[in-house]
Amino acid sequence: MNIVTSDCGDYMRLIVDGRVDTNTSPYLQQAILSAFQKKNDIVVDFLNVPMISSAGLRALLIGQKTAESKGGSMRLANVNETVRNVLEMTGFDKILTLS
């Protein structure tokens, strides 16, 4: 997995490329927390994420809780059908903002 972070003015954009699983989710979690140190609003772009595991869901949950504690927001963009189905089956579509 590769993550490219870019400052988009009012928010930070994290472009994630690859599987988000047990091995890679710590990197996603760290990237999200680092982005929240710079901005209160984060967009996590999942265009090139083919799958997510429960460990990846945990990283997203930590990101969402961080956003709430800072009075900011975290949004997932370009979520494909496979990942969206996982988010819906686990109820994460009710916790996270998807676009």
Legacy VTK file of the C-alpha trace (Angstrom):
# vtk DataFile Version 3.0
C-alpha trace
ASCII
DATASET POLYDATA
POINTS 99 float
0.000 0.000 0.000
1.139 3.517 -0.786
-0.300 6.760 0.608
0.258 10.164 -0.972
-0.671 13.142 1.188
-1.440 16.530 -0.305
-2.433 19.846 1.240
-5.556 21.096 -0.534
-5.906 24.367 1.350
-8.822 23.806 3.711
-8.225 20.058 4.008
-5.644 17.300 3.639
-6.165 14.624 0.976
-4.781 11.132 1.490
-4.665 9.110 -1.721
-4.488 5.447 -0.753
-3.247 2.870 -3.269
-3.486 -0.831 -2.435
-5.074 -3.224 0.025
-5.874 -1.989 3.528
-5.294 -5.052 5.690
-3.553 -6.177 8.874
-0.115 -5.441 7.457
-0.893 -2.023 5.987
-3.546 -0.546 8.280
-0.991 0.840 10.785
0.403 3.003 7.958
-3.077 4.275 7.096
-3.800 5.021 10.749
-0.525 6.925 11.127
-1.137 8.877 7.901
-4.616 9.881 9.083
-3.380 10.957 12.520
-0.482 12.899 10.975
-2.875 14.662 8.612
-5.073 15.670 11.555
-2.041 17.339 13.138
-1.988 19.716 10.140
-5.686 20.212 9.329
-9.073 19.550 10.934
-10.631 18.195 7.742
-9.396 15.104 5.914
-10.433 13.387 2.691
-9.272 9.784 2.321
-9.360 8.832 -1.371
-10.026 5.099 -1.826
-10.051 5.099 -5.655
-7.257 2.496 -5.812
-8.227 0.434 -2.749
-9.486 -3.002 -3.860
-10.294 -4.320 -0.367
-10.352 -3.475 3.334
-10.078 -5.799 6.340
-11.274 -5.386 9.914
-7.872 -3.909 10.796
-8.449 -1.254 8.132
-11.884 -0.527 9.569
-10.256 0.036 12.943
-7.871 2.599 11.405
-10.849 4.433 9.882
-12.728 4.354 13.190
-9.752 5.877 14.992
-9.624 8.550 12.287
-13.326 9.296 12.692
-13.011 9.587 16.469
-10.024 11.905 16.033
-12.054 14.084 13.662
-14.894 14.309 16.163
-12.550 15.178 19.026
-11.005 18.009 16.969
-14.342 19.329 15.740
-13.269 18.406 12.206
-14.319 15.892 9.605
-13.066 12.835 7.783
-14.630 11.829 4.472
-14.002 8.792 2.288
-14.019 9.511 -1.439
-14.154 7.216 -4.481
-15.116 4.098 -2.514
-15.586 1.154 -4.879
-18.457 -1.327 -4.645
-16.454 -4.041 -2.866
-15.237 -1.733 -0.098
-18.653 -0.040 0.119
-20.280 -3.454 0.670
-17.890 -4.154 3.570
-18.668 -0.745 5.069
-22.416 -1.358 4.724
-22.302 -4.909 6.160
-20.380 -3.706 9.211
-22.467 -0.562 9.730
-19.502 1.712 9.068
-21.499 3.497 6.363
-23.531 4.962 9.256
-20.401 6.115 11.125
-18.281 7.413 8.231
-19.061 10.001 5.568
-18.851 8.436 2.109
-18.839 10.261 -1.190
LINES 1 100
99 0 1 2 3 4 5 6 7 8 9 10 11 12 13 14 15 16 17 18 19 20 21 22 23 24 25 26 27 28 29 30 31 32 33 34 35 36 37 38 39 40 41 42 43 44 45 46 47 48 49 50 51 52 53 54 55 56 57 58 59 60 61 62 63 64 65 66 67 68 69 70 71 72 73 74 75 76 77 78 79 80 81 82 83 84 85 86 87 88 89 90 91 92 93 94 95 96 97 98
